[in-house]
Amino acid sequence: MSGFDTSWLALREPADRAARHAGLMDSLSDYLRGQDAPLVLDIGCGTGSTFRSLAGLLPAGTRWRMLDNDPLLLDEAERRIGTACDVTFHRHDLNDLDRLPLDDVSVVTASALFDLCSERFCAQLAERLAAAGCGLYAALNYDGTMRWFPEHPRDTGMVDLFNRHQRTDKGLGPALGPDAVACLTRQFAMRGFSIRTGDSPWQLADDMAELNAESLKGLRTPLIEMSGATDDAIDQWLAYRLAQLGKPDSSYLVGHTDILALPG
């Protein structure tokens, strides 16, 4: 599974932070507060967005183990987080779940990850966390929803194409795409976990114009890969969508769901 560009991760981080479901973060903090020096394992950590979103909310003394397979992202995470906190950095390929470093881990966290993973991956992870007695907090899983105002006749078809692309292999098996949270809920419920979910949509306002634009431009390649239509049809739709950004009453929503699964 390849890493993401650091500039894209930096651009989306404020929207991610604003979208996270506050109630689930509070519940995670309450769960860890009952433990002595809890340890959080952040998988697919990127540049450390999950750490920056949660560190101020979790109990004092919480330790972090940051995990990613991209050395450039790990280096950037270490640069941004620094050495003042109890944080360690580790390179690891998530295809190797058998060697996932779960020793002494209280909760595994991830952001914008599981819609890129397969059902088999989720089942294997659930089995490993159940055996280790670890919880899971997974935020910002794409739920298949994109909505714009004003509407365009091609909107629904473009979202359908993108959702088909979301189910292609991203490096961790055939991806679940919008079905990720349903799969996680099923797999962890089978193993006796207590599960809560909450919506965490991106509400892309005018002050996020650059993110709005880059998010739309990022749709082009997946749409072309999945479409039988001409590039012109997709480019015309994207041109219309980009032209609406910043206009009065225009809006753009991308749906996500957070999940917290704790040992029963």
C-alpha positions in Angstrom: 0.0 0.0 0.0 1.6 3.2 -1.1 1.7 6.4 0.9 0.0 9.7 0.2 1.5 13.0 -0.7 2.4 15.1 2.3 0.9 18.2 0.8 -2.5 16.5 0.3 -2.4 15.2 3.9 -1.6 18.7 5.2 -4.4 20.2 3.1 -7.1 17.8 4.4 -6.0 17.8 8.1 -8.1 20.8 9.2 -11.2 19.4 7.5 -10.5 16.0 9.1 -10.1 17.5 12.5 -13.3 19.4 12.3 -15.3 16.4 11.0 -14.3 13.9 13.7 -17.2 12.8 15.8 -16.7 14.5 19.2 -18.7 12.0 21.2 -16.6 9.0 20.1 -13.4 10.9 20.9 -14.8 11.6 24.4 -15.6 7.9 24.8 -12.1 6.9 23.7 -10.6 9.3 26.3 -12.9 7.9 29.0 -11.8 4.4 28.2 -8.1 5.2 28.3 -8.5 7.2 31.5 -9.1 4.0 33.3 -5.7 2.6 32.4 -2.2 3.1 33.7 0.0 4.7 31.0 -2.2 3.6 28.0 -0.5 2.9 24.7 -2.0 3.9 21.4 -0.9 2.2 18.1 -1.7 4.5 15.1 -1.6 2.4 11.9 -1.1 4.1 8.6 -0.2 7.1 10.6 0.9 9.3 7.7 2.3 12.6 9.1 0.6 12.2 12.5 -2.8 13.7 11.9 -4.5 11.3 14.4 -1.9 12.2 17.0 -2.4 15.9 16.6 -6.2 15.5 16.7 -6.3 13.3 19.8 -3.2 14.1 21.9 -4.8 17.0 23.8 -7.9 15.0 24.5 -6.5 11.8 25.8 -5.3 11.3 29.4 -1.9 12.5 30.6 0.7 9.8 30.3 -0.8 8.3 27.1 2.0 6.8 25.0 2.0 6.5 21.2 3.4 4.1 18.7 3.3 5.5 15.1 3.2 3.0 12.2 3.5 3.5 8.5 5.1 1.8 5.5 6.2 5.0 3.9 9.5 6.2 5.2 9.0 9.8 3.9 5.7 10.1 5.8 7.3 8.6 9.0 10.1 11.1 8.7 7.6 14.0 8.4 5.6 12.7 11.3 8.7 12.6 13.5 9.7 16.0 12.4 6.3 17.5 13.2 5.7 15.7 16.4 9.2 16.0 17.7 10.8 14.2 20.7 9.1 15.9 23.6 6.3 13.4 23.8 6.3 9.7 24.5 6.1 8.7 20.9 8.0 6.1 18.8 8.0 5.6 15.1 8.1 2.3 13.2 8.0 1.3 9.6 5.6 -1.6 9.0 3.7 -3.1 6.0 0.1 -3.6 7.0 -0.1 -6.6 4.8 1.8 -8.3 7.6 -0.8 -8.3 10.3 0.7 -11.3 12.1 3.7 -9.1 13.2 1.7 -6.0 14.0 3.3 -4.7 17.2 0.4 -5.0 19.6 2.3 -5.8 22.8 1.0 -3.5 25.6 -1.3 -1.7 23.2 -4.6 -0.4 24.6 -6.2 0.9 21.4 -5.4 0.9 17.7 -6.2 4.1 15.9 -6.5 4.9 12.2 -7.8 7.7 10.0 -9.2 7.5 6.5 -7.8 3.9 6.2 -10.4 1.2 6.2 -12.3 2.2 3.1 -9.0 1.2 1.4 -8.9 -2.2 3.0 -10.4 -5.6 2.2 -12.9 -7.6 4.2 -10.2 -10.2 4.8 -7.9 -7.5 6.2 -10.7 -6.3 8.6 -11.4 -9.8 9.7 -7.8 -10.6 10.4 -7.3 -7.3 12.3 -10.4 -7.9 14.4 -9.1 -11.4 15.3 -5.7 -10.0 16.3 -7.2 -7.2 18.4 -9.6 -9.5 20.1 -6.8 -11.9 21.0 -4.7 -9.0 22.4 -7.6 -7.3 24.2 -7.2 -4.0 22.1 -9.8 -1.6 21.1 -10.2 0.2 17.8 -10.9 3.8 17.0 -11.1 4.3 13.2 -12.1 7.8 12.0 -13.1 9.3 8.6 -14.1 6.1 6.7 -15.6 7.2 3.4 -19.3 6.2 3.4 -20.1 6.6 -0.3 -21.8 10.0 -0.1 -20.8 13.1 -2.1 -23.4 15.9 -2.5 -23.1 19.2 -4.2 -25.4 22.3 -4.4 -26.3 23.4 -7.0 -27.0 19.9 -8.4 -25.9 18.7 -11.8 -27.5 16.0 -13.9 -24.3 14.0 -13.9 -23.6 14.1 -10.1 -25.2 10.7 -9.3 -23.4 8.9 -12.1 -20.1 10.4 -11.2 -20.5 9.3 -7.5 -21.4 5.8 -8.6 -18.3 5.6 -10.8 -16.1 6.8 -7.9 -17.6 4.3 -5.5 -16.9 1.5 -7.9 -13.3 2.7 -8.1 -13.2 2.7 -4.2 -13.8 -1.0 -4.3 -10.7 -1.8 -6.4 -7.5 -3.1 -4.8 -5.5 -0.3 -3.1 -2.7 -2.6 -1.8 -4.6 -4.4 1.0 -6.9 -6.6 -1.1 -10.2 -5.6 -2.9 -11.2 -2.5 -1.0 -14.4 -2.2 0.9 -15.0 1.4 -0.1 -18.3 2.6 1.4 -18.9 -0.7 3.1 -15.9 -0.4 5.4 -17.8 0.6 8.6 -20.5 -2.1 8.1 -17.7 -4.7 7.7 -15.8 -3.5 10.8 -19.1 -3.5 12.8 -19.8 -7.0 11.8 -16.3 -8.3 12.4 -15.9 -6.8 15.9 -19.5 -7.6 17.0 -18.8 -11.2 16.2 -15.9 -11.0 18.7 -17.9 -9.5 21.5 -16.8 -5.8 21.2 -18.9 -2.9 22.2 -19.4 -0.7 19.1 -20.4 2.8 18.5 -20.4 4.8 15.2 -20.9 8.4 14.4 -21.1 10.5 11.3 -18.0 12.7 10.5 -18.8 14.4 7.1 -16.5 16.9 5.5 -18.5 20.2 5.2 -16.3 21.9 2.7 -16.9 25.6 3.3 -15.7 28.7 1.4 -12.6 29.0 3.6 -11.5 25.6 2.4 -11.4 26.6 -1.3 -8.1 24.9 -2.0 -9.2 21.6 -0.4 -12.5 21.8 -2.3 -10.7 22.2 -5.6 -8.0 19.6 -5.0 -10.6 17.1 -3.8 -12.6 17.6 -7.0 -9.5 17.4 -9.2 -8.5 14.2 -7.5 -11.7 12.6 -8.8 -10.6 12.8 -12.5 -8.3 9.8 -12.7 -10.6 7.4 -10.8 -13.6 8.5 -12.9 -11.8 8.0 -16.2 -10.5 4.6 -15.1 -14.0 3.4 -14.4 -16.0 5.2 -17.1 -17.0 4.2 -20.5 -17.6 7.9 -21.2 -15.2 10.2 -22.9 -12.7 12.3 -21.0 -14.6 15.3 -22.3 -17.7 14.4 -20.5 -15.9 14.0 -17.2 -13.8 17.2 -17.8 -17.0 19.2 -18.5 -18.6 18.0 -15.3 -15.5 18.8 -13.3 -15.2 22.2 -14.9 -18.8 23.0 -13.9 -18.2 21.8 -10.3 -15.0 23.8 -10.0 -16.7 26.9 -11.4 -19.3 26.7 -8.6 -16.8 26.8 -5.8 -17.0 30.0 -3.8 -20.3 31.1 -5.2 -23.1 32.1 -2.8 -25.1 29.1 -1.6 -22.8 26.6 -3.2 -21.9 23.6 -1.0 -19.9 20.3 -1.1 -20.3 17.5 1.3 -18.2 14.2 1.6 -19.6 11.6 3.9 -17.5 9.7 6.5 -18.3 7.5 9.5 -16.2 7.0 12.6 -16.2 3.8 14.6 -15.2 2.9 18.2 -15.0 -0.8 19.1 -14.0 -1.6 22.6 -13.5 -5.1 24.2 -16.7 -6.3 25.8 
